[in-house]
């Protein structure tokens, strides 16, 4: 991390803390509690401060780790300064996987693999609680605002009715009343977890192989499971109540062809005074759109040569197997929220048969909640003719 970037973060932290202090002093000076607006602002500022502190701590740890590995004769993992939400496809070594592998190898070298594999390893955040969402989303989690959760259970408000009766009013006439009905929803954090297959201890001496394992089997699959719950959890047992199973989500039936249907979905939401921000489609459905041709064989959407963020009807498209083929989603994703109670942690175990065979099993586990604050901002699209 460059000195300039570090100083910028410190200045941002000072600004956030300064505003928080000013709000507290104002309320105290006036002998009152925070107003609702002030309380919301203080909560937001506190979350921002936590996020900035976490980034400073993570960068400091990265620099210390790189130096330690260099002294051990390793080139050390290389860390970029990519913003929150950066994503590298599995198999190419994500920033998170490189950081985790570096920590594992450094700890194993200092203390031995046997000491390392006795419990949890402090690893960088996989789903940062407070982030500035990326302008070019590559997965569903890039679309959804996040908030730190301080307990396992919580309550949030879901809008069930929105009737806009605003109108011109003559002098002395009674003003019309709009109806905005909300209902409390009780929710709790759910565990997302999985194990790696037992791996040889020698992997801890090979940085490249360990990065691939962590990225392909641990990070990517855990995130995909979390996104699948956000989209399609059925609300039973430990499952989220996902978007496709939530009451109040609007629907768009198949109409003529896939382009017409997806465009009508946007109109459906806009007629409900919603402002959709992105589509979510299965890879098979995006392929069907991407390869559409006109009567002269020209691709509407660029075909095989297209590059960059997928776009459809002026909005970005997140392409993911977390949603079933034949079903699409269009939404104002700001009307959902991912609650982060306990971010993904990494545990290692070499007991039992693993001990006899010099093997290690890794486990990634985290706890999350999901809120759908305005179901009518989400449209389920039938993409089956």
N, C-alpha and C positions, 0 to 999 in steps of 0.2 A: 504494500500500500504506500503510495507516495506521500511525502511530507505535506504537500499541498492538500491532498484529499483528507489526510488526518486532521489538519488544521480546520478544514471546512466543516468536518463533522463536529469538531469541538465547538466551533462557532455556532453551529446549528443547535447543539446541546445547550449552550449557554443561553441562546435566545429562547428556547422552549422552557428551560427552567426559570428564566427571568419573567416570562409571561405568567407562568404558574404561580410564582411567588407574588407577583403584582395582584393577581386575582384574589389570592388568599389574604393579602394585606388589606385589600379594599373591603372585603367582606368583614374582616376582623375590625377594621377601623370604623365601620358603620354598625357594628354590634349585631350582626345578623348572620344567618347561614347563607350558603351559596344559593343563588337562584337556579332554576332548572337549566337555563342556558349556560350559566357559569359552571354548574356541576358537569354538564356534558363536555364543556370545553376543557375543564381540568382533567377529566378522564381521558380525553383525546390527547392532551398534551403529555400526560403521564405515560401513555402508551407510546407516543413518539419518542420520548426520552429513553424509555426502555429499549426501543428498537435501535436507537443511535448508540447507546451504551453496549448493546450486544454486538453491533458491527465493529466497534472499536476493540472490544475484547477478542472477537474472533480474528481480526486482522493481526492483533498483537500476538495471539497464539500461533497463527500461521507463520509469521516472521520468525518467531522463536523456534518453531519446528523445522522450518527450512534450514536455519542456521545449524541446528543440532544434527540434522541428516547430512549436511555438507561436511561437518566435522567427522562424521562416520565414514566418509568416502563416497557418500551418495550424492547425486545431483540434487536430490530433494524434490518434492512435488512443487510444481509451479502453479501459483494461484493467480487468477485474474481478478480484476476489480469489477466484474459484471454486476449489474444491478439486481435487486430482488426479482425473482421470477425467472432468472436465466435458466435455460434448460438445454442440455445436450443429449441427443438420442442415445439410448442404451447401446453399449458396445464401443462408444467413442470416448468414454471416461468423463463423467460429469464432474463439475467443480466439487460437489459434495463428496463424491466417491473418492476423489483424489485426496481431499482433506482427511477423510476417515482412514483411508489406507495409510497415509503418512503417520497419523497418530498411532495406529496399531503397530506399525513397523518400529517406530521410535520407542514405544513402550516395551515392545518385545525385546528390542536390542538392549535397553537399559536394565530390564528386570527379568528377562527370560520369558519365553512363551508360556511356561507353566504358571508364572505369577500373573501374567497378563490375563489368562483365560480363567480367572476366578470370579469374575463379576462384570459390572457395567463399565463401559468405556465412555468417557466424555467426548461426544462427537458434535460437530457443527449442526446447526438447525437444518432440517430437511423441509419443513413447512414453517417459514417464519411467521410468528403470530401477527406482527404489524409490518406491512410492506406497502410500498407504492407499486401498484399493479402495473405490469409491463404494457407498453403501447402495442406490442406485437405478441399477442397471446399464442402459446403453442400447446396449452393444455387447459382443461377445465379450471384447475386451481388458479390459473392466471387471470381468470375472469371474476372470481368471487372475493369480495372484501373479507378480511380476517380480523378476529379479535381474540385477545387473550382471555381465557376462562379461569376464574379463581376457585371454582368448586366443581364437584362432579355433576350436580343438578342445578338447573337454573330455569328461569321463566322469561319468555319474550312475547311481544305482541305481534299478532298476525292480522293484517287487514282483511276483513271479510266483505265489506261493502264500501264502494266509493261511488257516490252519486253527486255529480257536480251540478248544482242549481244556481250558480252565479249568473246574474243578469243585470241589465240596467234597471235602476230604481228611481221612480219619481220622488220629488220632495214629499216628505211626510208619509210616504208609503212604507209598508212593512217589508223588510229585506227578506229575500228568500234564504232558506236554510239548506245548505248542502249536508249530505250524510256521509260521514266517515266512521265506519264501525270497525273496531278492532276487538280481538278476543285473545285472552292470555293462553299461551301454550306452554305446558310443562315439558321440559326436555332434559336430557342428560348426555354426558360424554360417553362415547362408545370406543372400544379398543379395536385398533387395526394392528395386526401383527402377523408375522410369519417367520419360519426358520429357513436357514440354508441347509443344504445337504452337508453331511460331515466332510470337512476339507482337510487335507494334509497340513500339518504344522509348518512344513517347508514353504507353504504359500506366503508366510509372514516374512520370508526373506526375498520375495519376488514382488516388487511393487506393482508392476504392470498386471500380473495375473490377479492380484488382490483387488486392484481397481476394477477390473472387469467383473469379478465376482460380486463385489458390493454394488456396482452400478446395475448389472443385469438382473441379479437375483434378489437383491435386498431393496435398493432404493426404488427402482422403476416399478417393481411389482407391488410394493406397499402403496405407492402413489396411485397406481391404477386401481387397486382395491378400494382406496378411499374415494376416488372419483366415481367408481361404479356404484358405491353406496349413495353418494350425492345424487346421482341420476336415477337409479332404479331400486334403492333399498325399499323393502316391502313393509317396514315398520314392525315386524314380528321379532320377538326375542331380542337379540343384540343388534339388529339391523336398524339403520336410519330409516326415517320415512323420506324416501327420495322424491325428487321432483315429479317423476312419472306416476307416483302413487299418492300424491298429495291432493287433498280436496281443493277445488277452486281453480286448478290449472286449466287454461282454455285449450281448445283443440282446433286443428285445421285438417279437414278431410282432403283426400286426394282429389285433384282437379286438373284434368287434361294431361299434364305431364309434370315432371319433377321441377322444372323451372317455374312453371305457373303456380304449382302448389307451394313452393318455398316463398315465392313472392307474395302470394295471398296471405301467408302466415304473418308477414310483416304488416300488411294492411289490417289484419285482424287485431294485432296488438295496438297499432296506432289508433284505431277506432276506439280502443279502450283507454286512450290517453297515456299509453305506455311508450317508452322510448327504447326499443331493443338495441342491445350493444353487440351481440354476436350470435352466430349459429353454432350448434354442435352437431356433427354428423359422424356416422360410422365410416371407416375407410372405403367400404364397398359403395356407399351412397355418394361419397365425394368423387370416387372414381367415375361413377356413372355421369356425374355432372361435368367433371373435368374432361371427359372424352366425347362430350356432345359435339356434333358437327352440323353445319348447315347443309343445304342442298348441293353446295359446291365442295364439300369435304373440308371446310375450314372449321377449326375448333373455336367454339364460343369462348372458352376459358383458358386458352393457351395450349391445351393438350399436353403431350409428353415433355414439351420444352418449357413449360411454365415454371417459374421460380418465385420465391418470396412467400409472404403470408397469403394463404388462400383467402379470396374475397368472393362474396356472393351478394348481389343486390346492394352493393355499397357497404357491406358489413363484413368483418373478419369471420373466418370459419375455423373452429377448432376441430380437428379430425382425430378421433379416438375410438378404440374398441370398447371404451367404457359404456358406450350406448349401442343398443342392438341395431343391426342392419334393418332398414325399412322404417325406422323411427328417427325423427329429427327433433331438435329443440331450437327454438328461437326465444330469446329472453332479454330483459333488462337484468343482467346478472348482479347489478348493485342491489337488487331486492332480495338477495340471499346473503347468508353470512356463514362463514366457517369459523367455529369456535375451537381454539387450540388450548386444551387443558394440559396436556403433557406431550410435548413434541417427541418425534421419533428418537428413541435411544437404541444403542447397540449393546447387546450382551453377548458374551462368549462363554462356552462351556466345553470342558474336556473330560468330564467325569464319566463313570460307567464304562461302556465299551469304547468310548472315545479315548479314554486314558490308556487302554490296552493297545490301541492301534495308532497312537500319535495323531489323532484327529481332533478337530475343533468344529463345533456347531455354533453358528452365529444366529442371533435373533434380533429382528427389528420390531419395535413395538411403540405405539403412541396412542393417545386418547383425544378424540375430537367430537364436537357436536355440530349439528347443521340446522340452520334456521331458514325457513322460507317465509319472509315477512310480508310479501305481497304475491300470492299465487297467480293473480290475474296478469302479472308481468311475465308469465311463462306460458309458452305455447308449444304443445306437443303436436308434431307434424306427421301425418300419415304419408309415408313415401312409397307405399305399395299400390300399384295400379289395380 
